[in-house]
Amino acid sequence: METLWFCLVALMLAGYVILDGFDLGAGVVHFLVGKNRNDRRAILGTIGPVWDGNEVWLIAAGGTLYFAFPALYATAFSGFYLPLMIVLWLLILRGLSIELRNHIQNPIWGPFWDVVFAGSSALLAVVFGAALGNVVRGVPIDEQGRFFEALWTDFLPGPRSGILDYYTVLVGLASLAALTMHGSLWIAMKTPDPLAERARGAASKVWWGVLALTAIITVLTMRLQPQVSANLALWPWGMIFPLLALAGLACVPLFLSRQADTRAFLASCAYLVGMLTSAAFGIYPYVLPASTGIARGLTVQSAAAGEGGLRIGAVWWVLGMILAVIYHVVVYRHFAGRVSLSRDAHEGY
């Protein structure tokens, strides 16, 4: 039962990255592909009806962690207090920038919130990536099962490392590049030319950075986290996850060259799912590895709630997920198709 909940949490986080990832990426390229006010309004129009619904998956994943793995929730949320506050403020600023942008018609007001939108989106992508890097690398859990990390120390991974070291910074940059590509592909799929063409160009350029950073962090992960190699040796079928990521990444430029925007976006989704499930597979059975000794890491067994509670919770989780999926299907079908670039098309954004 504990392993099932571990897989469910991993899938929920992957779903969040896919859905909220494209509107984070859209924010990052807000100025790069949006050459004028109407372009930027159109970009906001592609995410305006769905961005807040996408963030529900982050809340749902956090709630599931609290229910299924209370020890992990207690340890991680206290140890990562500073980055969690940073995430909270960035989410608040990003939401404000979307909602307040057009409330006042002023030559300073709109551009100010555009900058906030782009900056908070980029920083969120980096912070989320660095957080994943910390989980994969391991954190300095002490004998009492607690840990504290400074924002940075000497930028070297190890028992005395901070939240930011060269590995977690690289994972953060890889996250920024991947979500920038993902968001560009979303814009290409949802807007007409010439905006869509500029988005394709941005995705094509960022793709090279995603490829290089993926290769670098893969090598570093194998070196810094021995559990990954041990799991691959024990369960060779786990290679399906990195192969999914590789196939998705390889298909992105192929579909872009054919202007098959929907297929390119789905290939990016496959890449993100492959990378996140590879990370989950690599650290299993740990939900939070320890950099201070393997015995101090939190496993699915040591961090999980009681068996009875997990079984009852599974019923309610299924009912909740059915409602969430129905909501998303209705919303995405209702707002399917490309947005308009006309001046009055997205007056609310």
Sine and cosine of phi, psi and omega as CSV:
sin_phi,cos_phi,sin_psi,cos_psi,sin_omega,cos_omega
0.00,0.00,-0.62,0.78,0.01,-1.00
-0.89,0.45,-0.66,0.75,0.01,-1.00
-0.91,0.42,-0.62,0.79,0.04,-1.00
-0.87,0.50,-0.71,0.70,0.00,-1.00
-0.93,0.37,-0.55,0.83,0.10,-1.00
-0.86,0.50,-0.70,0.71,0.02,-1.00
-0.92,0.40,-0.63,0.78,0.00,-1.00
-0.91,0.42,-0.67,0.74,0.03,-1.00
-0.90,0.44,-0.67,0.74,0.01,-1.00
-0.88,0.48,-0.67,0.74,0.00,-1.00
-0.93,0.37,-0.61,0.79,0.04,-1.00
-0.91,0.42,-0.65,0.76,0.04,-1.00
-0.92,0.40,-0.61,0.79,0.06,-1.00
-0.90,0.44,-0.65,0.76,0.06,-1.00
-0.89,0.46,-0.64,0.77,0.04,-1.00
-0.90,0.44,-0.70,0.72,-0.03,-1.00
-0.90,0.44,-0.63,0.78,0.02,-1.00
-0.91,0.42,-0.73,0.68,-0.11,-0.99
-0.98,0.20,-0.82,0.58,0.01,-1.00
-0.97,0.25,-0.32,0.95,0.01,-1.00
-0.89,0.45,-0.61,0.79,-0.04,-1.00
-0.96,0.29,-0.52,0.85,0.04,-1.00
-0.99,0.15,-0.40,0.92,0.20,-0.98
-0.91,0.42,-0.71,0.71,0.02,-1.00
-0.90,0.44,-0.60,0.80,0.05,-1.00
-0.89,0.47,-0.60,0.80,0.06,-1.00
-0.92,0.39,-0.63,0.78,0.00,-1.00
-0.88,0.48,-0.67,0.74,-0.06,-1.00
-1.00,-0.08,0.22,0.97,-0.05,-1.00
-0.78,0.62,-0.70,0.72,0.00,-1.00
-1.00,0.02,-0.43,0.90,-0.09,-1.00
-0.94,0.33,-0.66,0.76,-0.03,-1.00
-0.96,-0.27,-0.31,0.95,0.05,-1.00
-1.00,0.02,0.97,-0.24,-0.12,-0.99
-1.00,0.08,-0.27,0.96,-0.01,-1.00
-0.52,-0.86,0.00,-1.00,-0.09,-1.00
-0.89,0.46,-0.66,0.75,-0.02,-1.00
-0.91,0.41,-0.62,0.79,0.06,-1.00
-0.87,0.49,-0.72,0.70,-0.03,-1.00
-0.93,0.38,-0.55,0.84,0.10,-1.00
-0.91,0.41,-0.61,0.80,0.02,-1.00
-0.92,0.39,-0.64,0.77,0.04,-1.00
-0.88,0.48,-0.71,0.71,0.06,-1.00
-0.90,0.44,-0.54,0.84,0.03,-1.00
-0.92,0.39,-0.43,0.90,0.03,-1.00
-0.96,0.29,-0.43,0.90,-0.03,-1.00
-0.93,-0.36,-0.24,0.97,-0.09,-1.00
-0.80,0.61,-0.69,0.72,-0.03,-1.00
-0.97,0.23,-0.20,0.98,-0.18,-0.98
-0.81,-0.59,-0.25,0.97,-0.18,-0.98
-0.88,0.48,-0.66,0.75,-0.03,-1.00
-0.95,0.31,-0.55,0.83,0.09,-1.00
-0.92,0.40,-0.56,0.83,0.03,-1.00
-0.89,0.46,-0.59,0.81,-0.04,-1.00
-0.95,0.31,-0.23,0.97,0.07,-1.00
-0.86,0.51,-0.53,0.85,-0.04,-1.00
-0.92,0.39,-0.51,0.86,0.07,-1.00
-0.93,0.37,-0.68,0.73,0.04,-1.00
-0.90,0.43,-0.67,0.74,0.00,-1.00
-0.90,0.43,-0.64,0.77,0.02,-1.00
-0.91,0.41,-0.65,0.76,0.06,-1.00
-0.89,0.45,-0.66,0.75,0.05,-1.00
-0.91,0.42,-0.60,0.80,0.03,-1.00
-0.92,0.39,-0.64,0.77,0.07,-1.00
-0.87,0.49,-0.68,0.73,0.00,-1.00
-0.88,0.48,-0.64,0.77,-0.04,-1.00
-0.98,0.21,-0.74,0.67,-0.15,-0.99
-0.99,0.10,-0.57,0.82,-0.05,-1.00
-0.76,-0.65,0.94,0.34,-0.08,-1.00
-0.88,0.48,-0.57,0.82,0.02,-1.00
-0.91,0.42,-0.64,0.77,0.06,-1.00
-0.90,0.43,-0.69,0.72,0.00,-1.00
-0.86,0.51,-0.72,0.70,-0.03,-1.00
-0.91,0.41,-0.70,0.71,-0.04,-1.00
-0.93,0.36,-0.76,0.65,-0.10,-1.00
-0.94,0.33,-0.66,0.75,-0.08,-1.00
-0.96,0.29,-0.41,0.91,0.11,-0.99
-0.99,0.11,-0.64,0.76,0.01,-1.00
-0.94,0.35,-0.56,0.83,0.00,-1.00
-0.99,-0.16,0.52,0.85,-0.09,-1.00
-0.85,0.53,-0.73,0.68,-0.05,-1.00
-0.89,0.46,-0.80,0.60,0.02,-1.00
-0.89,0.45,-0.51,0.86,0.05,-1.00
-0.92,0.39,-0.62,0.79,0.08,-1.00
-0.91,0.40,-0.60,0.80,0.06,-1.00
-0.89,0.45,-0.70,0.71,0.03,-1.00
-0.87,0.49,-0.70,0.71,-0.01,-1.00
-0.86,0.51,-0.74,0.68,-0.01,-1.00
-0.91,0.41,-0.61,0.79,0.03,-1.00
-0.92,0.39,-0.63,0.78,0.06,-1.00
-0.90,0.43,-0.65,0.76,0.03,-1.00
-0.90,0.44,-0.74,0.67,0.00,-1.00
-0.88,0.47,-0.63,0.77,-0.01,-1.00
-0.92,0.40,-0.69,0.73,0.04,-1.00
-0.89,0.45,-0.67,0.74,0.03,-1.00
-0.89,0.46,-0.65,0.76,-0.03,-1.00
-0.90,0.44,-0.58,0.82,0.01,-1.00
-0.96,0.29,-0.69,0.73,-0.12,-0.99
-0.98,0.19,-0.52,0.85,-0.12,-0.99
-0.99,-0.12,-0.17,0.99,-0.17,-0.99
-0.81,0.59,-0.67,0.74,-0.11,-0.99
-0.95,-0.30,0.30,0.95,0.01,-1.00
-0.97,0.23,-0.43,0.90,0.02,-1.00
-0.77,-0.64,0.78,-0.62,0.04,-1.00
-1.00,0.03,0.99,-0.16,-0.09,-1.00
-0.51,-0.86,0.63,-0.78,-0.03,-1.00
-0.91,0.42,-0.26,0.97,0.02,-1.00
-0.98,-0.20,-0.62,0.79,-0.11,-0.99
-0.85,0.52,-0.81,0.58,-0.04,-1.00
-0.88,0.48,-0.79,0.61,0.03,-1.00
-0.87,0.50,-0.57,0.82,0.04,-1.00
-0.87,0.50,-0.75,0.66,-0.02,-1.00
-0.94,0.33,-0.45,0.89,0.11,-0.99
-0.89,0.45,-0.67,0.74,0.03,-1.00
-0.91,0.42,-0.68,0.73,0.03,-1.00
-0.88,0.47,-0.68,0.73,0.01,-1.00
-0.87,0.49,-0.75,0.66,-0.01,-1.00
-0.92,0.39,-0.70,0.72,-0.04,-1.00
-0.92,0.40,-0.71,0.70,0.00,-1.00
-0.91,0.40,-0.58,0.81,0.04,-1.00
-0.90,0.43,-0.71,0.71,0.00,-1.00
-0.91,0.41,-0.69,0.73,-0.02,-1.00
-0.92,0.39,-0.60,0.80,0.06,-1.00
-0.88,0.47,-0.67,0.74,0.02,-1.00
-0.87,0.49,-0.67,0.75,0.00,-1.00
-0.93,0.37,-0.71,0.71,-0.04,-1.00
-0.90,0.43,-0.68,0.74,0.04,-1.00
-0.88,0.47,-0.65,0.76,0.04,-1.00
-0.91,0.42,-0.68,0.73,0.03,-1.00
-0.90,0.44,-0.59,0.81,0.05,-1.00
-0.89,0.45,-0.69,0.73,0.06,-1.00
-0.88,0.47,-0.64,0.77,0.04,-1.00
-0.88,0.48,-0.62,0.78,0.05,-1.00
-0.90,0.44,-0.66,0.75,-0.01,-1.00
-0.91,0.41,-0.69,0.72,-0.01,-1.00
-0.93,0.36,-0.69,0.72,-0.01,-1.00
-0.93,0.37,-0.61,0.79,-0.08,-1.00
0.96,-0.28,0.43,-0.90,-0.03,-1.00
-0.83,-0.55,0.37,-0.93,-0.09,-1.00
-0.98,0.19,0.96,0.29,0.02,-1.00
-0.96,0.29,0.74,-0.68,-0.03,-1.00
-1.00,-0.04,-0.15,-0.99,-0.05,-1.00
-0.91,0.42,-0.44,0.90,0.01,-1.00
-1.00,0.05,0.06,1.00,0.02,-1.00
0.99,0.16,0.35,0.94,0.02,-1.00
-0.87,-0.49,0.27,-0.96,0.08,-1.00
-0.45,-0.89,0.39,-0.92,0.14,-0.99
-0.62,-0.78,0.71,-0.70,0.05,-1.00
-0.85,-0.53,0.73,-0.68,0.18,-0.98
-0.93,0.36,0.27,-0.96,0.00,-1.00
-0.87,0.50,-0.64,0.77,0.15,-0.99
-0.39,-0.92,0.36,-0.93,0.09,-1.00
-0.82,-0.58,-1.00,-0.07,0.00,-1.00
-0.94,-0.33,0.17,0.99,0.01,-1.00
0.89,0.45,0.37,0.93,0.05,-1.00
-0.91,-0.42,0.75,-0.67,0.04,-1.00
-0.90,0.44,0.56,-0.83,0.01,-1.00
0.42,-0.91,-0.09,-1.00,-0.04,-1.00
-0.88,0.48,-0.42,0.91,-0.04,-1.00
-0.94,-0.33,0.32,0.95,-0.05,-1.00
-0.96,0.28,0.39,-0.92,0.08,-1.00
-1.00,-0.09,-0.09,-1.00,0.05,-1.00
-0.87,0.49,-0.60,0.80,0.02,-1.00
-0.96,-0.28,0.85,-0.52,0.23,-0.97
-0.68,-0.74,-0.06,-1.00,-0.11,-0.99
-0.90,0.44,-0.51,0.86,0.01,-1.00
-0.95,0.31,-0.77,0.64,-0.05,-1.00
-0.93,0.37,-0.53,0.85,0.08,-1.00
-0.90,0.43,-0.67,0.74,0.04,-1.00
-0.90,0.44,-0.64,0.77,0.05,-1.00
-0.91,0.42,-0.62,0.78,0.07,-1.00
-0.89,0.46,-0.66,0.75,0.04,-1.00
-0.93,0.38,-0.60,0.80,0.06,-1.00
-0.90,0.44,-0.64,0.77,0.06,-1.00
-0.89,0.45,-0.69,0.73,0.03,-1.00
-0.87,0.49,-0.71,0.70,-0.01,-1.00
-0.90,0.43,-0.70,0.72,-0.05,-1.00
-0.90,0.43,-0.69,0.73,-0.02,-1.00
-0.96,0.28,-0.50,0.87,0.11,-0.99
-0.89,0.45,-0.70,0.71,0.07,-1.00
-0.89,0.46,-0.70,0.72,-0.01,-1.00
-0.87,0.48,-0.72,0.70,0.02,-1.00
-0.92,0.40,-0.61,0.79,0.04,-1.00
-0.89,0.45,-0.64,0.77,0.03,-1.00
-0.92,0.38,-0.57,0.82,0.08,-1.00
-0.89,0.45,-0.71,0.70,0.02,-1.00
-0.89,0.46,-0.67,0.74,0.03,-1.00
-0.87,0.49,-0.58,0.81,-0.02,-1.00
-0.97,0.23,-0.46,0.89,-0.15,-0.99
-0.96,-0.27,-0.10,0.99,-0.04,-1.00
-0.82,-0.58,0.42,-0.91,0.06,-1.00
-0.99,0.12,0.21,-0.98,0.12,-0.99
-0.91,0.41,0.49,-0.87,0.13,0.99
-1.00,0.05,-0.14,0.99,0.00,-1.00
-0.88,0.47,-0.67,0.74,0.01,-1.00
-0.89,0.46,-0.60,0.80,0.00,-1.00
-0.92,0.40,-0.64,0.77,0.05,-1.00
-0.92,0.40,-0.59,0.81,0.05,-1.00
-0.91,0.41,-0.64,0.77,0.06,-1.00
-0.88,0.47,-0.67,0.74,0.03,-1.00
-0.88,0.47,-0.65,0.76,0.03,-1.00
-0.90,0.43,-0.68,0.74,0.01,-1.00
-0.89,0.45,-0.65,0.76,-0.01,-1.00
-0.89,0.45,-0.64,0.77,0.00,-1.00
-0.95,0.32,-0.70,0.72,-0.03,-1.00
-0.92,0.39,-0.46,0.89,-0.02,-1.00
-0.80,0.59,-0.62,0.78,0.00,-1.00
-0.91,0.41,-0.61,0.79,0.08,-1.00
-0.92,0.40,-0.64,0.77,0.05,-1.00
-0.88,0.48,-0.69,0.72,0.00,-1.00
-0.88,0.48,-0.75,0.66,-0.04,-1.00
-0.91,0.42,-0.72,0.70,-0.03,-1.00
-0.93,0.37,-0.56,0.83,0.06,-1.00
-0.89,0.46,-0.69,0.72,0.01,-1.00
-0.90,0.44,-0.68,0.74,-0.05,-1.00
-0.91,0.41,-0.74,0.67,-0.06,-1.00
-0.95,0.32,-0.43,0.90,0.08,-1.00
-0.91,0.41,-0.72,0.70,0.03,-1.00
-0.89,0.46,-0.71,0.70,-0.02,-1.00
-0.91,0.41,-0.61,0.79,0.01,-1.00
-0.89,0.45,-0.69,0.73,0.01,-1.00
-0.88,0.47,-0.52,0.86,-0.03,-1.00
-0.99,0.13,-0.61,0.80,-0.10,-0.99
-1.00,0.02,-0.44,0.90,-0.05,-1.00
-0.85,-0.52,1.00,-0.09,-0.05,-1.00
-0.91,0.42,-0.31,0.95,0.00,-1.00
-0.89,0.46,-0.49,0.87,-0.01,-1.00
-0.90,0.44,-0.76,0.65,0.01,-1.00
-0.90,0.44,-0.62,0.78,0.01,-1.00
-0.89,0.45,-0.66,0.75,0.00,-1.00
-0.93,0.37,-0.63,0.78,0.03,-1.00
-0.91,0.41,-0.59,0.81,0.05,-1.00
-0.93,0.36,-0.59,0.81,-0.03,-1.00
-0.98,0.20,-0.63,0.78,-0.02,-1.00
-0.78,-0.63,0.99,0.12,-0.04,-1.00
-0.86,0.51,-0.40,0.92,0.02,-1.00
-0.89,0.46,-0.29,0.96,0.02,-1.00
-0.90,0.43,-0.21,0.98,0.06,-1.00
-0.90,0.44,-0.25,0.97,0.00,-1.00
-0.88,0.47,-0.50,0.87,-0.05,-1.00
-0.96,0.30,-0.78,0.63,0.07,-1.00
-0.91,0.41,-0.50,0.86,0.05,-1.00
-0.92,0.39,-0.59,0.81,0.08,-1.00
-0.88,0.47,-0.70,0.72,0.03,-1.00
-0.89,0.46,-0.69,0.72,-0.01,-1.00
-0.90,0.44,-0.68,0.73,0.00,-1.00
-0.90,0.43,-0.69,0.73,0.02,-1.00
-0.88,0.48,-0.69,0.72,0.00,-1.00
-0.91,0.42,-0.63,0.77,-0.01,-1.00
-0.92,0.38,-0.52,0.85,-0.06,-1.00
-0.98,0.19,-0.34,0.94,-0.04,-1.00
-0.85,0.52,-0.82,0.57,0.00,-1.00
-0.92,0.40,-0.48,0.88,0.04,-1.00
-0.89,0.46,-0.74,0.67,-0.01,-1.00
-0.96,0.29,-0.53,0.85,0.05,-1.00
-0.89,0.45,-0.63,0.78,0.00,-1.00
-0.90,0.44,-0.42,0.91,0.02,-1.00
-0.99,-0.13,0.05,1.00,-0.08,-1.00
0.83,0.56,0.54,0.84,0.08,-1.00
-1.00,0.01,0.98,0.19,-0.19,-0.98
-0.90,0.44,-0.67,0.74,-0.01,-1.00
-0.91,0.42,-0.68,0.74,0.01,-1.00
-0.92,0.40,-0.62,0.79,0.04,-1.00
-0.90,0.44,-0.65,0.76,0.02,-1.00
-0.91,0.41,-0.67,0.75,0.03,-1.00
-0.91,0.41,-0.56,0.83,0.07,-1.00
-0.90,0.43,-0.63,0.78,0.07,-1.00
-0.90,0.44,-0.63,0.77,0.08,-1.00
-0.86,0.52,-0.69,0.72,0.01,-1.00
-0.89,0.46,-0.64,0.77,0.04,-1.00
-0.88,0.48,-0.74,0.68,-0.03,-1.00
-0.90,0.43,-0.69,0.73,0.03,-1.00
-0.89,0.46,-0.68,0.74,0.00,-1.00
-0.89,0.46,-0.67,0.75,0.00,-1.00
-0.92,0.39,-0.70,0.72,-0.05,-1.00
-0.94,0.33,-0.65,0.76,0.04,-1.00
-0.94,0.34,-0.49,0.87,0.10,-1.00
-0.90,0.44,-0.66,0.75,0.03,-1.00
-0.90,0.44,-0.69,0.72,0.00,-1.00
-0.90,0.44,-0.70,0.71,0.03,-1.00
-0.89,0.45,-0.62,0.79,-0.09,-1.00
-0.92,0.39,-0.57,0.82,-0.06,-1.00
-1.00,-0.09,-0.21,0.98,0.00,-1.00
-0.84,0.55,0.64,-0.77,0.14,0.99
-1.00,0.06,0.21,0.98,0.00,-1.00
-1.00,0.10,0.65,-0.76,0.18,-0.98
-0.99,-0.15,-0.36,0.93,0.10,-0.99
-0.48,-0.88,1.00,-0.09,0.02,-1.00
-0.91,0.41,0.41,-0.91,0.02,-1.00
-0.95,-0.31,0.72,-0.69,0.08,-1.00
-0.99,0.11,-0.10,0.99,-0.03,-1.00
-0.98,-0.18,0.18,0.98,-0.01,-1.00
0.66,-0.75,0.73,-0.69,-0.13,-0.99
-0.87,0.50,-0.50,0.87,-0.07,-1.00
-0.94,0.35,-0.34,0.94,-0.06,-1.00
-1.00,0.01,-0.14,0.99,-0.01,-1.00
-0.93,0.38,0.49,-0.87,0.05,-1.00
-1.00,0.03,0.81,-0.59,0.02,-1.00
-0.98,-0.22,0.16,-0.99,0.03,-1.00
-0.88,0.47,-0.50,0.87,0.01,-1.00
-0.98,0.21,-0.72,0.70,-0.08,-1.00
-0.96,0.28,-0.42,0.91,-0.06,-1.00
-0.99,-0.13,-0.18,0.98,-0.15,-0.99
-0.98,0.19,0.38,-0.92,0.13,-0.99
-0.97,0.24,-0.03,-1.00,-0.02,-1.00
-0.92,0.40,0.46,-0.89,-0.06,-1.00
-0.85,0.53,-0.69,0.72,-0.01,-1.00
-0.88,0.47,-0.70,0.72,0.02,-1.00
-0.89,0.45,-0.63,0.78,0.02,-1.00
-0.90,0.43,-0.61,0.79,0.00,-1.00
-0.93,0.36,-0.69,0.72,0.03,-1.00
-0.92,0.39,-0.66,0.75,0.00,-1.00
-0.89,0.46,-0.51,0.86,0.00,-1.00
-0.88,0.48,-0.58,0.81,0.01,-1.00
-0.91,0.42,-0.75,0.66,-0.01,-1.00
-0.93,0.37,-0.54,0.84,0.04,-1.00
-0.89,0.45,-0.69,0.72,0.02,-1.00
-0.88,0.48,-0.70,0.71,0.01,-1.00
-0.89,0.46,-0.68,0.73,0.02,-1.00
-0.90,0.44,-0.65,0.76,0.00,-1.00
-0.93,0.38,-0.57,0.82,0.06,-1.00
-0.88,0.47,-0.72,0.70,0.02,-1.00
-0.89,0.45,-0.67,0.74,-0.01,-1.00
-0.90,0.43,-0.67,0.74,-0.01,-1.00
-0.92,0.40,-0.66,0.75,0.04,-1.00
-0.86,0.50,-0.70,0.71,0.02,-1.00
-0.85,0.53,-0.74,0.67,-0.04,-1.00
-0.92,0.40,-0.63,0.78,0.02,-1.00
-0.88,0.47,-0.71,0.70,-0.01,-1.00
-0.89,0.47,-0.72,0.69,-0.05,-1.00
-0.91,0.41,-0.73,0.69,-0.05,-1.00
-0.94,0.35,-0.54,0.84,0.07,-1.00
-0.94,0.35,-0.62,0.79,-0.03,-1.00
-0.92,0.40,-0.59,0.81,-0.03,-1.00
-0.97,-0.25,0.45,0.89,0.02,-1.00
-0.93,0.36,0.37,-0.93,0.03,-1.00
0.99,-0.11,0.08,-1.00,-0.04,-1.00
-1.00,0.06,0.54,-0.84,0.05,-1.00
-0.99,0.13,0.24,-0.97,0.01,-1.00
-1.00,-0.08,0.50,-0.87,0.06,-1.00
-1.00,-0.08,0.09,1.00,-0.06,-1.00
-0.93,0.37,0.37,-0.93,-0.11,-0.99
-0.88,0.47,-0.54,0.84,-0.12,-0.99
-0.98,-0.22,0.14,0.99,-0.14,-0.99
-0.95,0.32,-0.53,0.85,-0.11,-0.99
-0.75,-0.67,0.82,0.57,-0.09,-1.00
-0.87,0.50,-0.44,0.90,0.01,-1.00
-0.97,0.22,-0.16,0.99,-0.06,-1.00
-0.85,-0.52,0.00,0.00,0.00,0.00
